Amino acid sequence: MTPRTTDWWRHAAIYQVYPRSFADGNGDGIGDLTGVRNRLDYLKGLGIEAIWFSPWYLTPMADAGYDVTDFRQIDPRFGTLADADALIGEAHERGIRIIVDVIPNHVSNEHEWFLKALAATPGSPERDLFWFRDGRGENGELPPNEWQSIFGGPAWTRLPDGQWYLHLFAPEQPDLNWRNPLVHSEYEDILRFWFDRGVDGIRVDSAAMCGKDPELPDFDHSGLPDPHPYVDLDINHDIYRGWRAVADSYPDSRALIGEVWLADSARFARYLRADELHAAFNFDFLGCAWDASALRTVIDRTLSIHATVAAPSTWVLSNHDVTRHVTRYGRPDTSTAAGIRQYNPIVDEDLGRRRARAAALLTLSLPGAVYIYQGEELGLPEVEDIPADRRDDPIYHRTGGKDPGRDGCRVPLPWSGTEAPYGFSPDDAARPWLPQPAAWAGLSVAAQEPDPASMLNLYRAALALRAERQDLGDGPIQWLPAPEGVLAYRRGTDFTCLVNLSGTPVELPGNHAVLLASHPLNGNQLPNDTSVWLRTV
């Protein structure tokens, strides 16, 4: 058995809170820190060990808080710095660690630095903190290059004085110039600000995109150039070595967890070297098709790559940027290509939820840390019929609605009651910032708690067993012989997980007692799309 260590990020069950949609404490229809504080006992009872918060900082909310005006202030929509301090302390009293989001690629166009840059002249030190450039064409009327925004449209916006500035996301999110040492020192100070307040970890947004080739070369957007002018540049590693030095300067364990989207697994692993990030999200697993061979390939590749740098693997099924996996697993195509965002009315939600239950036991028993996106434990589906006038995501608006955006996975949680807002807000509150479906009455926490077969109680049971058993979390895995379409592996000396994706029932092995199953068993048979945890007897 592998003992738990102070390196909590190696084995923890971590819950992602998207603050706007978790719980509304003051009745304005927007989730806030008071709402989270009121639900800490729920999270403790769920069995998670840490909470990762999507941004809670001062923001104009052009991109759900990922456009930050001041990293040292809490946005009034969410509360105050005193509320954050209280939340951190109350979570720690319950044995729950806190992770906050930091966004190094860009800030808000209302950030003090950018406002000063706008007021300054071309070539000034203030503008050197960002990527200001003259345009092309006879009068500079064309952007400096043909780079496109990830959110749709050009990645450049022109100012009245004729210069352009770079924004790989929305125009309200100007990219920072990490070749300026002031940017390095500012962010390292931001880390210290939150670590000094008791935060245990930092989740790093778009971690591989900070550096830019200063020549700003064009490239063919139909493919991925190598080297890429703004993805995975070597300067990124200098950034995170500086951050690691900050984290390591504290006597207790502080973690850096990266959002690193890279196809090249060897280059991905470079971010997890001993003097850089502690962990990074496993996006291959998040979007893998519901297929035994594909899943085993991804699991083996993940474990192999992480072993090269002695880093822990991470496992995640959903987050605030992708289609909820209950919906994705109910579609004809369950893979990444179909799972990020699309309009697709063909969804078998019952099938998707059954597979999501099986995937939960798979995920929670793999080696390393696991991340649970809020509402995943309730089996919430993607909300795909949000009216156009209620949609908030800039992706939807910048693509003219061609991309449905990410609002469907960000709808406020249902806690209780038979109609909206389902306990998300107090009585007589403003309507929730995104509409909740009528069908969610049966998916609320209150509706699921008394049902021993509910998704919520499956997660509670699985997380309790995961915490109880020292052979789960970080540690080795041993694959076992199994029929085609079945995943079977052992953890420790007496724990076995089987996942049946074969299409037909399979026989369970002898000399085992059932610890937990994602779906009722048929005697000694494991039904299709079902996982089971076994103990050797």
N, C-alpha and C positions, 0 to 999 in steps of 0.2 A: 504494500500500500504506500501511496505517496502522501506524506504528511502535509497539512496546510502550512503555508509559510506567511511571513509578513509581506511577501510580494503578492498582495491580494489580487492584483490585476491578472495574475497567471491563472486563476481558477474561479474568480468571482462570477456570480449571477448579477448582471447589471441591467437596470431598468431605465429606458429612455423616457424622459418626460418632455413633451412639447408643451411649454407653459400655457400658451393661448388656449389649449384644448383639453387640459387635464381636469381642472376644477376651478370654478369661479367663486371666489369668496366674498366679493363686494357687490355682485349683482349687476355688473355692467355688460354681461354677456361674453366677457373675455376671461379666460383662465388667468390665475395670478398666484403669487407665492403664498398668500393666506390660504387659498384653496388647497395648495400642496401640503401646507402645514396641517391643515385639518384632515388630510388623508394619509398622513405618515403611518398611522397604525394599520391602515389597509395594506400599505406597501410592506411594512414589517411582517404582517400576517401572511402576505403572499410568499415571503421567503427570499426576497432579493437582498443583496449585500451592498449594493451601491446604486446611486441614481445619477444618470447623466442628463443634464439639463441642456436643451437647445437654448440659444441665446436669450438672456434676460436683461440685456443692457439697454441703455438709452438709444432709441432708434426712431426714425421716421416710419419704419415698418414698410419700406418699399419692397423688401424681400423677406418677410416673416422674421425680421430681427437680425438677419444676416447682413444688414447694412447698419453698422454700429457708429453712433456719434461719439460715445464715450464709454470705454470699457470699465471705467471705475464708478459708473452710476447705474442704478437699476432703473429701467423704464417705468414711469408712473403707472402705465397700464398694469404692470406686474406688482408694483409695490415700491418699497424703499430699500436702501442699503441695510437699514436696521432689520427689515423683514428677512433679507437674505442672511444676515448674521444669525438671526433667531432660527431660521430654517436649518442652517448648517449645524448649529448647536443641538437642536432638537433631533435632527437625524442622527448625529453622533451619539446622543443619549440612547438611541435605539440600535446602535451598532451598525448604522448605515453610513457609508462613505458618500462623498459628493464629488461629482465631476462636472466641470463647466466647459462650455464651448468657447474656443478662441478662434477668430477668423483672421489669419495673417495675410491672405491675398489682397484684401481690399477693406476699405472703410466706407462710411456713408459720405455722400456729397455734402452733408451738413456737418461733417467732422471739422473741428477747429483747423486742422492742418489744411484741409482742402479749401476751406473758405479763405484762408490766408493765401493759398496758391492762386485762387481766382483773382484776388485783389493785387497780386504781384505781377511783375512783367515777365515775358518769355526769357528763359535762361536764368531766372532767379533761383536762389537756394530753396525757396518755398516750393517752386514747381519741380525741383529735383527730387522731392519726396514721392512724386508720382511719375507717370509716363506722359508728359506733354510733348507734342511734336508738331512741326509745321506740316501742312497738307501737301499733297501732290497736285499737279495740274498748274495751269498758267497762273492762277490766282490762289493756289492752295485750297481749291474748292473740293478736292478729293481727299478721302482719308489717307493717312500715312501708309497704310497697307490694306490688304483685303481680309484681314482677320475678322472672323465672325464671332458674335457673342454666343455663349452657351445657351442663353435664353432666347436666341433668335435675333436676327438683324445684325447690323455692323457692330463691331467692338469698339467703335470710336464715336465720340460726340464733339462737335465743333463749338467753340466759344465765340463770343462777339469779337474778340481781338484777332480771330483768325486761326488760332492754334486749336489742336485737337487733343483730347485726353483718352487714354485707354481704359476700357472696362470690359473684362471678359465675361462679366455677368450683366446686370442691369446698368443703365446710364447713371443711376443713383449710387453705384458701387465702384468708384474709381480705384484702379489697381495701384498698389504701393510699389515703390522702387526699392527692392531689397539690396540694391548695390549701394544704397546710402546708409552709412553706419548709424544714423539717428533712428532709422526704422528698427534696426536690431536692438538698440538700447531701450527704445520705447516698449517693445514687446516683452523684453526680458523683465522690465519693471512691472508690466501688467501681470506677468506670471507671479512675481513676488507679491504684488498687491493681493491676489486671491489666495496664494499659498499662505500668506500671513494671516488671512482671515479664516483659515482652517480647511480650505478646499483641498481634497485629496488627489485630484487628477485634472488633467486638461485634455479635452478632445480637440484635435486640430483639424479644422475644416479645410477641405481642398488642399491637403498638405503638400502635394506634389506640384502645385501650380505657382508657387510664389516667385521663383526666379524667371527672368525673361532674358532672351538673347538681346543685348543692347542694339544690335543691328536691326532688330524687328523684321526679319526676313519673311517674305511671303512663302506660302506652301500650298500644295494641292489639298483642298479640304475634303476631297473624296477618299483620302487615305490618311495614314499616320506617318509623318516623316520621321526619320531617325538620323540625326538628332531632331527632336521637336523644339521649336523656338520658345515654348513656354510650359512644357510638361517635363518634369523629371530632370531639371538642370542640376549640375553639381552644386551650385550655390545653396540649394535646399538643404544639403547635408551640413553645411556650415551653420545654417540657421538652427537646426535641431541639435547640433552639438552644443551651441550656446544655451539652448533651452534645457538640455539635459544637465548641463553644469548647474543651472539654477535649481532644477528639481533635486539634484543630488546634494545640494548644499543644506537641505533640511534633514534633521535627524531621523524623522519617520518617513515612511514610504510615500513618495509622491510620483504619480504616473503620468506619462505622456502617451496619448492614444491617437493615432493618425487616421484620417480619412484618405487613403492612398488608393486611387483607381489607376492601376497599371496592368497592362496585359503581360508584360515580361516579369515572370515570377522572381527571377534572379535580381532584377533591378528593384522590385518590390522589397525583397529581403534586405537590401542595403539600408533601408530606412529603419531597420530593426537591429542594427549592429549595437554593440554594448554601450556605445557612447551617444546613441541617438534616441529614437522613440522606444518606449517599452513594448508597445503593441500597436497593431493596425487592423482595421476592419477587413474581413474576409468576404469580398464581394463575389468571388467565384461561387461560393456556397450559397449566398443570398439568392442568386439568380439561376442556380442549377435546376435543370428539368427534374421533374418527379420521375426519376428513372434510376434503377439500382446501379447499373454500370456507370452512368454519369456521376452519380453521387459518390460512389466508391473512388472513382478517378479523382474527383475534386478533393475528397477527404485525404487520400494518399498524397496528392500533390501538395496540399496545404501543410500536412504534417512534415513532409520531407523538406519543403522550403524553409519552414520555421526552424527545423532542427539545425540547419546550416548556420544559424546565428543564435541558437539557444534561446529563441523567443517563444512565448506562448501563442498557440493558435487561438483565433477568435471565431465564434459561430453566431450568425445572425440571419434571421429569416425576413424581417421587414424593418423599415425605418421611415422617417418623415419625408423621404424623397422618392419612394418607390411604391408601386401598387401593393396593397396588403396581400399577403400570400394566401389567405383564405380564398380570395378572388382569383389570383393567378393559378393556384392549384386546381381550380374548377374550370379552367379554360382548356380548349383542345391542345394548345401549345403552352406548356408550363415553364418554358425556358426564359432566360434573361432577355433575349431579344423581344419576347412578347410581354415581358413582365414589368418593364420600367413604367411606361405610360402608353395607353392606347385607348381608342374607342372600340369596345368589343362587347356586343350585347350577349354573346354566347358564353354563359357562365352557369355551371352546375354548382350552386352554392353548397348544397349538401355534400357533394363529392369533395369540394374544396375544403370544407370544414373537417371532414373525416381525414383527409390527407394532412391537413394542418395539425390535427391531434397526433397523428403518427409522427409527423416531422418534429413536433415538440419533444417527444421522448428520444428521438434520434439526436436532436441538437443538444438536449440537456445531458446527454451521457457521453458526448465526445470529449476528447482531451483538450483542456484549455478553459478559456472564459466564454461565457454566453451572454448575449445582449438581447433583451426583450423590449420591443417597442410597445408603448402604452396602448392598451386595448387588444393587443395580441392574445393576452390571457383570457379575453372575453370572446375570442373568435370573431372579432369585427371584420366585416367585408369592406372592400373599397366602395365608397359612395360615388357612383358614376353619373347620377342625374342631377347634379347641382345646377340650378338655373344660372344662366350667363351673368345676370345682374348681381348674383351673390358670390361669384368666383373672385378670388383674391390673388392668386398666384400670377406673378409677372410673366411666367412662361406662357400661360394661357393667353394673356393679353398681347404679348409681343409676337406671338405666332398667329394672331388673328383667330384663335380658337382651334387651330389645326392640331396643336398639342393640348390635351386636356389639363395638363399641369398636375400639381401635387396636392390640390385641395382635398381630393377624395380620400386620402389617408390621414388627413388632419382634422376631420370633423370631431367636435367635442364629444367626450366620453359619456356614455349613459350610466348613471349610478343607481337610480331608483325611479319608481313611478311608471305610469302607463302612457304618458305623452311627454313631448318635448317641453322643457329641456332635460327631462329624466334625471333631476337632481344635480345636473351640472352646475346650475345657478340656484341661488335662494328663490323662494317664492316671490312673485311679482317683479322679477328681474327683467332686464332688457333681453331681447331675443339673442340666442347664441350667435356668434359672429359668422358661423357657417351652419346651414340647416341640418338637423338630424332626421334620419328616416323614421317613419312610423313603425317600421318592423323592428326597430331597436328596443322596443319595450321588453321583448323576451330575451334580450342579450344584456340587460343591465346587471350590475353587480348584485343588486337586491334580488333579481329574478333567478340568478344562477347560484347564489349562496346555498339555498336549501336543497338543491339538486345534486346528489353525490356524483352523477354522471356528467355534470356540466364541464365546459372547457375550463372555467375558473378553478373548479376543484381538482381537475386533472393537473393544472399547473401548480396548484398549492401542494398536492401530494408529491409531484415529481420534484419540486424544489426542496421540499422537506427531506425526501430521500437523498437527493443530491448533497444536501448539507450534512446529512447524517453519515453518509458513507465516505470514508477517506479515500476510496479508490476511484471516486468520480472527481471531476474537475481536472486539474493538471495531472499529467502522468502518461504511462504507456497504454497502448491499445494492441490487442492481438486479434487478427481476423480469424474466423472459424470457418470450416467447410460449411457450405449451405447450397440449397438448390438455386438454379438460375432465377434471378429476379429477387433474391432475398439477401439482405445484409445481415451478417451475424458477426459479433465481436465480443471479446471478453475484456473487462476492465478489472484489474486486480486478480484475486484468486477465485472469487465465487460470484462475480456479477457478469451477466450476459444480457446483451440487447439483440433482439431480432426485429427486423423491419421487413414486412412482406409487401413487395411491389410486383409480384409475379403474375397477378391476375387470377390466381386460384388459391384456395386454402393450402397451408402446409402443416406438416406434423411438427409439434413441439418436441424438443429433446426430452429424454427421461431424466430422472434424478434432479429435477429442478422444481422450485416453488415459485409461483408468480408473485412478484412484488407489485407490479402495476402494468396495466394494459390500456392502450389508447381507445380500444373498442372491445365490447364483450367477446370473449373467446367462445368457440364452438367445441366444447369438450376439450380435447387435447389438440385442437387444430387452431392455427393462427390465421384468421381471415385476411383477405386481400386488403391493402391500404391500412394495415394495422401494425403497431409496434408493441412489443412487450419487454418488460424488464424481468429477468429471472435471477434467482439465487440458487446456487448449487446446494443440494441437500445430501 
